[in-house]
Amino acid sequence: MFDFLRKSQHKRPIAAISAALGSNGLPPGMDPATLVVLQKRGSYSSRKVNYFRVYDPVRAEERRVAVHAFGDLDGHPELVLISGHMEQDGSVALTRREPNLQAAATPARSQATRANHADDEQIVFPEAAS
């Protein structure tokens, strides 16, 4: 009823999440035992779940980011190693991290030449074709 009064839980990795981390792969040199899991209650497809985010407190400290609650990582997605949710039966669903799309080169754009597309007149102006 008063979920806004509850703080997110700040825990060391629990067994199911730790197992998921091991099977998903971590960056080289990272030990799952040194990572921190933040959890927040929520719902997924009308089921009660616990959302989690796993981060390395050493990296957060190096970047001078104070992490005390789940939402503190909203502005720092680069610190989140893995995230997902845990079902009530204990099963873990991981959220895929998308690669940094801005790092990919954007192709050069140029103005289209209308003369090369004379056959599209009926598509662009359908009422004129009648």
ABEGO torsion letter per residue (X at the ends): XBAAABBBBBBBBBAAAAAAAAAAEBBBGBBAAABBBBBBBBBBGGBBBBBBBBBBAAAAAAAGBBBABAAAAAABAAABABBEBBBAAGBBBBBBBBBBAAABBBBBBBBBBAAAAAAAAAAABAAAAX
